[in-house]
Amino acid sequence: MIGSDAIRGYNDTFILSVLQEGDSYGYAISKRITEISENNYSIKETTLYSAFNRLEKNGFIESFPGQITHGKKRTYYKITPSGQLYLEEKINEWLLTKKVVERFIKEEK
């Protein structure tokens, strides 16, 4: 399992990547992040909703009410065009970060 400190800066990237697949709600997004990471990373609920608030405030996602389940309306999220551009920036940032880190970390042969 990857510690949250090691990956914290990429939660927005993970969320936006999932939303590229289609509109979704909190629990499903969290579950999808865990699935994609092959159970190596699980985003905490407080981290997830904090990210939703930040992403929405910055115009990268929009929320809208969904279906009622268990007497409560689900809030769904969708990526905006600005969010798509931000995701592309974050992907490019990751590719550069990976390149730099790989220069310092040598795998055993």
C-alpha positions as CSV (number, residue, x, y, z in Angstrom):
1,M,0.0,0.0,0.0
2,I,1.3,3.4,-1.0
3,G,1.3,6.0,1.8
4,S,-0.7,9.1,1.3
5,D,2.3,11.4,1.8
6,A,4.1,9.9,-1.2
7,I,1.1,10.5,-3.5
8,R,-0.8,13.5,-2.1
9,G,0.0,15.8,-4.9
10,Y,-1.6,13.5,-7.5
11,N,-5.1,13.1,-5.9
12,D,-6.5,15.8,-8.3
13,T,-5.0,14.0,-11.2
14,F,-6.6,10.7,-10.1
15,I,-10.0,12.2,-9.6
16,L,-9.9,14.1,-12.9
17,S,-8.7,10.9,-14.7
18,V,-11.7,9.0,-13.3
19,L,-14.1,11.8,-14.3
20,Q,-12.7,11.6,-17.9
21,E,-14.3,8.2,-18.0
22,G,-17.7,9.8,-17.2
23,D,-19.6,11.6,-14.6
24,S,-19.6,10.0,-11.2
25,Y,-20.1,10.4,-7.4
26,G,-17.8,10.3,-4.5
27,Y,-18.0,6.6,-3.4
28,A,-17.7,5.4,-7.0
29,I,-14.7,7.7,-7.7
30,S,-13.0,6.4,-4.5
31,K,-13.7,2.8,-5.5
32,R,-12.4,3.4,-9.0
33,I,-9.2,4.9,-7.7
34,T,-8.6,1.9,-5.6
35,E,-9.4,-0.4,-8.5
36,I,-7.1,1.4,-10.9
37,S,-4.2,1.3,-8.4
38,E,-4.8,-2.5,-8.0
39,N,-5.5,-1.9,-4.3
40,N,-2.2,-0.2,-3.7
41,Y,-3.8,3.2,-3.0
42,S,-7.0,4.2,-1.3
43,I,-8.1,7.8,-1.0
44,K,-9.5,8.9,2.3
45,E,-13.1,10.3,2.3
46,T,-12.0,13.6,3.9
47,T,-9.2,13.9,1.2
48,L,-11.6,13.2,-1.6
49,Y,-14.3,15.7,-0.5
50,S,-11.6,18.4,0.2
51,A,-10.3,17.8,-3.4
52,F,-13.8,18.0,-4.8
53,N,-14.3,21.4,-3.1
54,R,-10.9,22.7,-4.3
55,L,-11.4,21.4,-7.9
56,E,-14.9,22.9,-8.0
57,K,-13.8,26.2,-6.6
58,N,-11.1,26.4,-9.3
59,G,-13.6,25.6,-12.1
60,F,-12.1,22.1,-12.9
61,I,-15.2,20.1,-12.0
62,E,-18.9,20.9,-11.7
63,S,-21.3,19.2,-9.3
64,F,-24.9,18.4,-9.9
65,P,-27.6,16.4,-8.0
66,G,-28.1,12.8,-9.0
67,Q,-30.6,10.1,-8.1
68,I,-31.9,9.6,-4.6
69,T,-30.4,6.6,-2.7
70,H,-31.2,5.7,0.9
71,G,-33.3,8.9,1.2
72,K,-30.4,11.1,0.2
73,K,-29.5,12.7,-3.1
74,R,-26.1,11.8,-4.5
75,T,-23.9,14.6,-5.7
76,Y,-22.3,13.8,-9.1
77,Y,-19.3,15.5,-10.5
78,K,-18.1,16.1,-14.1
79,I,-14.9,17.4,-15.5
80,T,-15.0,20.8,-17.2
81,P,-13.0,22.0,-20.2
82,S,-10.7,23.9,-17.8
83,G,-10.4,20.6,-15.8
84,Q,-9.3,18.8,-18.9
85,L,-6.6,21.4,-19.5
86,Y,-5.5,21.1,-15.9
87,L,-5.4,17.3,-16.1
88,E,-3.1,17.6,-19.2
89,E,-0.8,20.0,-17.2
90,K,-0.7,17.5,-14.3
91,I,0.1,14.6,-16.6
92,N,3.0,16.6,-18.2
93,E,4.2,17.5,-14.7
94,W,4.1,13.9,-13.7
95,L,6.1,12.8,-16.7
96,L,8.8,15.4,-15.9
97,T,8.8,14.4,-12.2
98,K,9.1,10.7,-13.1
99,K,12.0,11.5,-15.4
100,V,13.8,13.5,-12.7
101,V,13.2,10.9,-9.9
102,E,14.4,8.1,-12.2
103,R,17.7,9.9,-12.5
104,F,18.3,9.5,-8.8
105,I,16.8,6.1,-8.2
106,K,18.5,3.2,-9.9
107,E,16.8,-0.2,-10.1
108,E,18.9,-3.2,-9.3
109,K,19.8,-5.2,-12.3
